[in-house]
């Protein structure tokens, strides 16, 4: 058995994801596939367009054998924390041989060089970083300048591309965990992650979501060369039940209320809130009528949009900085929450049961018996995130809480 691991959001699952899975299997000779997937909220600080169970079904139809949930405390966090949490989850299964991820670079050499410097932080790098920060450059620009000062012949703008940044963080996480998992990277096919233009094929997930948000229909022929038919069918089922699509503005009233009612001292406890940002958030919430207005008012070169979006989402389940830091620092903290599997996935579960030290969560009702106190705290944030997410459904009857306990595991035979 050769096991391929993939970190995913599948928001939604599209033909670029099909290519990534199929090509990764070819290159590694993998016989089985595991993905660790963001749940109901994703790294850019937004709700997923459909819930984690629907997206699990997409993944199982698309070539994944076992889907594990990435805890929301990692899923809705900075690239560094997101990548570390995802790689730690795959590493803790005890059975993953390869980790495959997309990148604009398409080769590991330059990515490894950068990851090694950022992980080891040699004196020369720290001196250059300090110099550029002292000259008034923002941290990302100062870091890039420090890297190019000590690493010769780096490709231009390698650190400005979103998939390269995540790739470097995956490599850093592998080093941090001293993992034996072998990384491979594939050059991203089609539109870049941030491209919002819907093309005839291989469009980004961002473009597909924007198309649907602006009134586009799943029956539109332009989606035929962007989404597999089974994804269109699954999304149609969710729309018929009025369980999607879910967009950020579904939560704007809740978020504005939370910000208007919170004290600066409360907001200071939320991850990514520091340097007086708590006061800016409260002030802008009082002067905003929509979530988009709030984000536009708060965003500056110092406070990027993605950071503000993550803060607004993290408000929904009230995660505390101190908790997040404990989850990161304690590498025994965690669990393997099963969202779905097929026949090959059943074989993977049998191996994980024997080889992993993490609790394997198949029946959510048993989680308190399976976990340490710290892991229970982390898992309960997932439950809170789902309880918040379902409030974004159009159908009031679908907004019932506790769905982590009532929704079945997806199984495809």
ChimeraX attribute file (.defattr): number of C-alpha atoms within 10 A of each C-alpha:
attribute: neighborCount
match mode: 1-to-1
recipient: residues
	/A:1	12
	/A:2	14
	/A:3	19
	/A:4	28
	/A:5	29
	/A:6	24
	/A:7	23
	/A:8	21
	/A:9	25
	/A:10	21
	/A:11	23
	/A:12	24
	/A:13	24
	/A:14	26
	/A:15	23
	/A:16	20
	/A:17	22
	/A:18	18
	/A:19	16
	/A:20	20
	/A:21	21
	/A:22	13
	/A:23	14
	/A:24	24
	/A:25	20
	/A:26	11
	/A:27	11
	/A:28	17
	/A:29	14
	/A:30	16
	/A:31	13
	/A:32	20
	/A:33	24
	/A:34	27
	/A:35	25
	/A:36	25
	/A:37	25
	/A:38	26
	/A:39	28
	/A:40	30
	/A:41	30
	/A:42	25
	/A:43	24
	/A:44	19
	/A:45	22
	/A:46	21
	/A:47	27
	/A:48	26
	/A:49	24
	/A:50	25
	/A:51	23
	/A:52	23
	/A:53	19
	/A:54	19
	/A:55	29
	/A:56	29
	/A:57	23
	/A:58	23
	/A:59	29
	/A:60	23
	/A:61	17
	/A:62	20
	/A:63	17
	/A:64	26
	/A:65	25
	/A:66	28
	/A:67	30
	/A:68	25
	/A:69	25
	/A:70	32
	/A:71	29
	/A:72	28
	/A:73	26
	/A:74	23
	/A:75	27
	/A:76	27
	/A:77	25
	/A:78	19
	/A:79	21
	/A:80	17
	/A:81	20
	/A:82	26
	/A:83	26
	/A:84	22
	/A:85	26
	/A:86	27
	/A:87	26
	/A:88	22
	/A:89	23
	/A:90	26
	/A:91	22
	/A:92	22
	/A:93	23
	/A:94	19
	/A:95	22
	/A:96	24
	/A:97	19
	/A:98	23
	/A:99	25
	/A:100	24
	/A:101	24
	/A:102	23
	/A:103	24
	/A:104	19
	/A:105	20
	/A:106	19
	/A:107	14
	/A:108	16
	/A:109	10
	/A:110	18
	/A:111	25
	/A:112	17
	/A:113	15
	/A:114	22
	/A:115	21
	/A:116	16
	/A:117	18
	/A:118	17
	/A:119	15
	/A:120	12
	/A:121	12
	/A:122	11
	/A:123	10
	/A:124	13
	/A:125	21
	/A:126	15
	/A:127	12
	/A:128	19
	/A:129	23
	/A:130	14
	/A:131	15
	/A:132	18
	/A:133	17
	/A:134	11
	/A:135	10
	/A:136	10
	/A:137	14
	/A:138	13
	/A:139	14
	/A:140	13
	/A:141	16
	/A:142	19
	/A:143	21
	/A:144	17
	/A:145	19
	/A:146	21
	/A:147	22
	/A:148	16
	/A:149	15
	/A:150	13
	/A:151	14
	/A:152	8
	/A:153	9
	/A:154	17
	/A:155	11
	/A:156	8
	/A:157	9
	/A:158	18
	/A:159	21
	/A:160	12
	/A:161	15
	/A:162	15
	/A:163	23
	/A:164	24
	/A:165	20
	/A:166	21
	/A:167	28
	/A:168	26
	/A:169	25
	/A:170	30
	/A:171	27
	/A:172	25
	/A:173	24
	/A:174	22
	/A:175	16
	/A:176	13
	/A:177	16
	/A:178	10
	/A:179	18
	/A:180	13
	/A:181	22
	/A:182	15
	/A:183	17
	/A:184	18
	/A:185	20
	/A:186	19
	/A:187	15
	/A:188	20
	/A:189	18
	/A:190	14
	/A:191	19
	/A:192	20
	/A:193	16
	/A:194	13
	/A:195	15
	/A:196	17
	/A:197	15
	/A:198	20
	/A:199	17
	/A:200	12
	/A:201	17
	/A:202	21
	/A:203	25
	/A:204	25
	/A:205	27
	/A:206	18
	/A:207	19
	/A:208	24
	/A:209	20
	/A:210	15
	/A:211	17
	/A:212	14
	/A:213	14
	/A:214	8
	/A:215	8
	/A:216	14
	/A:217	13
	/A:218	19
	/A:219	11
	/A:220	8
	/A:221	10
	/A:222	15
	/A:223	23
	/A:224	15
	/A:225	15
	/A:226	22
	/A:227	23
	/A:228	17
	/A:229	13
	/A:230	14
	/A:231	22
	/A:232	20
	/A:233	14
	/A:234	16
	/A:235	22
	/A:236	18
	/A:237	14
	/A:238	17
	/A:239	18
	/A:240	11
	/A:241	14
	/A:242	17
	/A:243	25
	/A:244	21
	/A:245	20
	/A:246	25
	/A:247	19
	/A:248	19
	/A:249	15
	/A:250	16
	/A:251	21
	/A:252	17
	/A:253	12
	/A:254	17
	/A:255	22
	/A:256	23
	/A:257	12
	/A:258	18
	/A:259	22
	/A:260	16
	/A:261	13
	/A:262	14
	/A:263	13
	/A:264	17
	/A:265	10
	/A:266	13
	/A:267	24
	/A:268	18
	/A:269	17
	/A:270	21
	/A:271	23
	/A:272	19
	/A:273	19
	/A:274	12
	/A:275	8
	/A:276	11
	/A:277	17
	/A:278	21
	/A:279	18
	/A:280	13
	/A:281	26
	/A:282	21
	/A:283	16
	/A:284	19
	/A:285	24
	/A:286	14
	/A:287	14
	/A:288	15
	/A:289	13
	/A:290	15
	/A:291	21
	/A:292	13
	/A:293	13
	/A:294	24
	/A:295	21
	/A:296	14
	/A:297	17
	/A:298	19
	/A:299	17
	/A:300	11
	/A:301	7
	/A:302	10
	/A:303	13
	/A:304	13
	/A:305	18
	/A:306	16
	/A:307	21
	/A:308	23
	/A:309	21
	/A:310	22
	/A:311	23
	/A:312	26
	/A:313	25
	/A:314	25
	/A:315	18
	/A:316	19
	/A:317	20
	/A:318	19
	/A:319	21
	/A:320	17
	/A:321	15
	/A:322	11
	/A:323	17
	/A:324	17
	/A:325	11
	/A:326	13
	/A:327	20
	/A:328	17
	/A:329	10
	/A:330	11
	/A:331	12
	/A:332	15
	/A:333	19
	/A:334	27
	/A:335	27
	/A:336	23
	/A:337	22
	/A:338	21
	/A:339	26
	/A:340	26
	/A:341	26
	/A:342	19
	/A:343	13
	/A:344	16
	/A:345	22
	/A:346	15
	/A:347	15
	/A:348	22
	/A:349	20
	/A:350	10
	/A:351	14
	/A:352	20
	/A:353	14
	/A:354	11
	/A:355	13
	/A:356	17
	/A:357	15
	/A:358	21
	/A:359	20
	/A:360	21
	/A:361	17
	/A:362	16
	/A:363	14
	/A:364	18
	/A:365	11
	/A:366	11
	/A:367	19
	/A:368	14
	/A:369	10
	/A:370	15
	/A:371	20
	/A:372	16
	/A:373	12
	/A:374	16
	/A:375	20
	/A:376	17
	/A:377	16
	/A:378	24
	/A:379	22
	/A:380	17
	/A:381	19
	/A:382	21
	/A:383	20
	/A:384	18
	/A:385	26
	/A:386	24
	/A:387	20
	/A:388	20
	/A:389	25
	/A:390	24
	/A:391	19
	/A:392	22
	/A:393	22
	/A:394	17
	/A:395	15
	/A:396	12
	/A:397	11
	/A:398	15
	/A:399	18
	/A:400	10
	/A:401	16
	/A:402	13
	/A:403	14
	/A:404	19
	/A:405	12
	/A:406	11
	/A:407	11
	/A:408	14
	/A:409	17
	/A:410	18
	/A:411	17
	/A:412	13
	/A:413	8
